[in-house]
């Protein structure tokens, strides 16, 4: 039982030393590999976040629709509701 534990411990140490040796032998390739993996993970995470935000917002409003909404919001604080309805009827 103790011999088996010692053998497993030795295998674990050898397994952990192998990547360290590879990084020492190929530092540039290791760095580029890690950079690429980080970039890939970043793209996947940002894609997931953007798609979930896009789903939450409903449909994509055009710039004209956004501007129109801002103007209506600004005017709603200044003019009467009946006048605002009249303006909306003209603009459709």
C-alpha positions as CSV (number, residue, x, y, z in Angstrom):
1,X,0.0,0.0,0.0
2,X,2.8,2.4,0.9
3,X,4.8,1.4,-2.2
4,X,1.7,2.1,-4.4
5,X,1.3,5.5,-2.8
6,X,5.0,6.3,-3.4
7,X,4.8,5.2,-7.0
8,X,1.7,7.4,-7.6
9,X,3.4,10.3,-5.9
10,X,6.4,9.8,-8.2
11,X,4.2,9.6,-11.3
12,X,2.4,12.8,-10.2
13,X,5.7,14.7,-9.8
14,X,6.9,13.5,-13.3
15,X,3.6,14.5,-14.8
16,X,3.9,18.0,-13.3
17,X,7.5,18.4,-14.4
18,X,6.9,17.6,-18.1
19,X,5.0,20.8,-18.9
20,X,7.6,22.9,-17.1
21,X,10.3,21.3,-19.2
22,X,8.3,21.9,-22.4
23,X,7.9,25.6,-21.5
24,X,11.6,25.9,-20.9
25,X,12.4,24.3,-24.2
26,X,9.9,26.2,-26.3
27,X,9.2,29.6,-24.5
28,X,7.9,31.5,-27.6
29,X,5.6,28.7,-28.8
30,X,4.3,28.3,-25.2
31,X,3.7,32.1,-24.9
32,X,1.9,32.2,-28.3
33,X,-0.2,29.2,-27.4
34,X,-1.4,30.8,-24.1
35,X,-2.0,34.1,-25.9
36,X,-4.1,32.3,-28.5
37,X,-6.1,30.4,-25.9
38,X,-6.8,33.6,-23.9
39,X,-7.9,35.3,-27.1
40,X,-10.2,32.4,-28.0
41,X,-11.7,32.3,-24.5
42,X,-12.2,36.1,-24.7
43,X,-14.0,35.9,-28.0
44,X,-16.3,33.1,-26.8
45,X,-17.2,34.9,-23.6
46,X,-17.8,38.3,-25.3
47,X,-19.9,36.6,-27.9
48,X,-22.0,34.9,-25.3
49,X,-22.4,38.2,-23.4
50,X,-23.3,40.2,-26.5
51,X,-25.8,37.6,-27.7
52,X,-27.6,37.6,-24.3
53,X,-27.7,41.4,-24.2
54,X,-29.1,41.4,-27.8
55,X,-31.8,39.0,-26.8
56,X,-32.8,41.1,-23.8
57,X,-33.1,44.3,-25.8
58,X,-35.7,42.9,-28.2
59,X,-35.2,44.2,-31.7
60,X,-32.4,46.4,-32.9
61,X,-33.6,49.9,-33.3
62,X,-32.1,52.0,-36.0
63,X,-30.4,55.3,-35.3
64,X,-33.4,57.2,-36.6
65,X,-35.7,55.3,-34.2
66,X,-33.4,55.9,-31.3
67,X,-33.2,59.6,-32.1
68,X,-37.0,59.8,-32.6
69,X,-37.5,58.2,-29.2
70,X,-35.2,60.7,-27.5
71,X,-36.9,63.6,-29.1
72,X,-40.3,62.3,-28.0
73,X,-39.0,61.8,-24.5
74,X,-37.6,65.3,-24.3
75,X,-40.8,66.9,-25.7
76,X,-43.0,64.9,-23.3
77,X,-41.5,67.0,-20.5
78,X,-42.1,70.3,-22.2
79,X,-45.4,70.2,-24.2
80,X,-48.9,69.0,-23.4
81,X,-49.9,65.4,-24.1
82,X,-52.5,66.4,-26.7
83,X,-49.8,68.4,-28.6
84,X,-47.4,65.5,-28.4
85,X,-50.1,63.1,-29.8
86,X,-50.7,65.5,-32.6
87,X,-46.9,65.6,-33.4
88,X,-46.8,61.8,-33.3
89,X,-49.7,61.5,-35.7
90,X,-47.8,63.6,-38.2
91,X,-44.6,61.5,-37.9
92,X,-46.3,58.2,-37.9
